[in-house]
């Protein structure tokens, strides 16, 4: 069964889609977007929807389907109710056959959750990323948010294993941080400070790696870790994100 066209003015006249908003439910003031549709070239028409997830009162589910109802991608995340509206992303996936960069299904999912963040004035989106997805999230300005000492050490070891000449300065810093972690293992204050400094170094490493074509292959991480996208970061890079909305055919500006 075909999905009916919803808020789909750009499908025939190539105009950007205006995003409409509503409350998530009765006595639920969280803002969620109305279903909308876009035309994605050879894929055809795609339909983007957000709904409450059956498991967990605060969970929301963004789903992208084609006109035959086949799921192309989804994201599951929680958004707290009340004033905080903190967002934590549990899972984001794109069907294997739609992971080509030209389709930008992953980008559409990420932009949808960023719209939710902005409209609900959420302070951040936190995620625990797989090692293979670090650079995907890095493209959307997520930063390392490592607080676990073991996680920190594993990530430092991944960087130290990188023998690329253009990264020697970063790997040398990573070695020093790991050595300091071993020497000061009994000092929790210093260990927490090392997490802060490691986050700064890992961010630098990711940003430099993203300048290359396939960083996930030439600069892989062997260990996943927590990352965060802060509302101030989105604000500071508003034009960066606005260009993505424009490319997707979405009439939305940060």
FENTA-V127736 format. One record per residue. PSI is psi in radians with two decimals (999 if undefined). Layout:
{{PSI} {PSI}}
This chain:
{{2.34} {2.59} {2.31} {2.60} {2.31} {2.19} {1.05} {0.68} {-0.37} {-0.13} {-0.53} {-0.45} {0.15} {0.41} {2.57} {2.55} {2.23} {2.25} {2.24} {2.68} {2.71} {2.91} {2.63} {-0.37} {-3.10} {2.25} {0.39} {1.75} {0.07} {2.40} {2.28} {2.64} {2.63} {2.60} {2.46} {2.88} {2.67} {2.80} {2.21} {0.93} {-2.17} {-0.38} {-0.54} {-2.67} {2.36} {2.65} {2.22} {2.22} {2.63} {2.45} {2.86} {2.43} {2.49} {-0.46} {1.92} {2.10} {-0.50} {-0.04} {2.45} {2.65} {2.04} {2.31} {2.42} {2.21} {2.79} {-3.08} {-0.17} {0.04} {0.09} {2.31} {2.24} {-0.49} {2.83} {2.83} {2.32} {2.22} {2.83} {2.52} {2.05} {2.58} {3.01} {-2.73} {-0.63} {-0.88} {0.64} {2.49} {2.32} {2.14} {2.16} {-0.71} {2.33} {2.23} {2.55} {2.37} {2.45} {-0.78} {-0.10} {0.35} {0.01} {2.43} {-0.55} {-0.39} {-0.61} {0.69} {-0.72} {-0.71} {-0.72} {-0.71} {-0.80} {-0.72} {-0.60} {-0.74} {-0.53} {-0.67} {-0.72} {-0.73} {-0.82} {-0.83} {-0.54} {0.07} {0.70} {2.46} {-0.43} {2.93} {2.15} {2.54} {2.79} {1.82} {2.61} {2.71} {-0.55} {-0.15} {0.08} {-0.79} {-0.52} {-0.88} {-0.58} {-0.59} {-0.44} {0.44} {0.34} {2.46} {2.72} {2.46} {0.97} {2.22} {-0.32} {2.31} {-0.73} {-0.76} {-0.77} {-0.82} {-0.68} {-0.70} {-0.71} {-0.68} {-0.64} {-0.75} {-0.71} {-0.54} {-0.20} {2.02} {0.23} {2.27} {-0.64} {0.02} {0.17} {-0.64} {-0.63} {-0.73} {-0.60} {-0.72} {-0.66} {-0.70} {-0.74} {-0.70} {-0.72} {-0.69} {-0.74} {-0.64} {-0.67} {-0.78} {-0.64} {0.49} {-0.50} {0.03} {1.69} {-0.57} {-0.81} {-0.61} {-0.71} {-0.67} {-0.62} {-0.58} {-0.74} {-0.82} {-0.58} {-0.71} {-0.71} {-0.76} {-0.74} {-0.66} {-0.79} {-0.73} {-0.80} {-0.80} {-0.69} {-0.72} {-0.59} {-0.21} {-0.24} {2.88} {-0.86} {1.26} {-0.52} {-0.36} {-0.73} {-0.36} {1.05} {2.64} {2.44} {-0.01} {2.31} {2.91} {2.97} {2.47} {2.84} {2.46} {2.01} {2.60} {-0.60} {-0.59} {-0.77} {-0.72} {-0.76} {-0.50} {0.59} {-0.72} {-0.54} {-0.81} {-0.63} {-0.61} {-0.59} {-0.75} {-0.74} {-0.76} {-0.58} {-0.21} {0.50} {2.22} {1.43} {2.37} {2.49} {999}}
